[in-house]
């Protein structure tokens, strides 16, 4: 880490904490839109890591994770630099929309261009002002509208250092995810950064378990990188062992109609097991939605209405070790609930 760090034309020195507003582009009214950025620098040299949220403007869990991360009094940042960006797609947050006003998906517009579309310009600003200065990054996401994701990390797990960071994050499910053209992760990796993508919860909703797991995971990674002096929380209690999914697939609806779920997020399912029923308005059952292979439900549709062909259940496969995955999902829930109880007890003491 160099002593020199300039973001948005402002110099941030070692040991400093600074809030920045990076100009993006104005609204129709002429009001300026800026990207909020929080920078914390340790006094000692070390890694530079960004944590970003709301690349999709309706994915709100990540915003709350970063709010709590910034508000943390402990552990102290011992070395390196943390760059936290709670809202990359400010336009989407304002409109409660996944997209930008030009209807583009920001996470398919990287690296962007200073003279391109609005989405391309936002991507270019974020990449040049933030990502280009970082060695590591954690990008926070949720499921789409009316879909929930179990807390999970998606990353290039064939890279040993990235795999170590994914293990340290401390969630039970890891997916080895290919890079998508135009994604933030693709551009960041091409610039030499190691990136984790955290998926948990659903759009336009706060999910407390997902938020707690995300905050804990970010702090664990910072500890792994030597940015804090604290021990990773997941090492203090029962370890939350991560399991790498060998593959995953969505089970889709064969009929249109009304849904009655038989299974929930995080459940273990066997091949041939019924996941849900689809019926018509007259109370007649049209079909069963059935698991093709044994696995763990890591994502599901929440709305009880479905069109033929809709993705309903996202199932990950684990080489016959599904029981261990379920056990560690339960461990994660217990550990996070214990942390919440201990936190409330200390606040009232």
Beta strands, then each sheet from edge to edge (+ up, - down):
strand 1: 6-7
strand 2: 10-11
strand 3: 17-23
strand 4: 34-41
strand 5: 44-52
strand 6: 79-85
strand 7: 136-141
strand 8: 147-155
strand 9: 173-176
strand 10: 194-201
strand 11: 243-245
strand 12: 247-252
strand 13: 257-261
strand 14: 268-269
strand 15: 274-279
strand 16: 285-290
strand 17: 295-301
strand 18: 305-306
strand 19: 311-317
sheet 1: 1+ 2-
sheet 2: 3+ 4- 6+ 5+ 7+ 10+ 8- 9- 11-
sheet 3: 3+ 4- 6+ 5+ 7+ 10+ 8- 17+ 14-
sheet 4: 3+ 4- 6+ 5+ 7+ 10+ 8- 17+ 19- 12+
sheet 5: 16+ 15- 13+ 18-
end
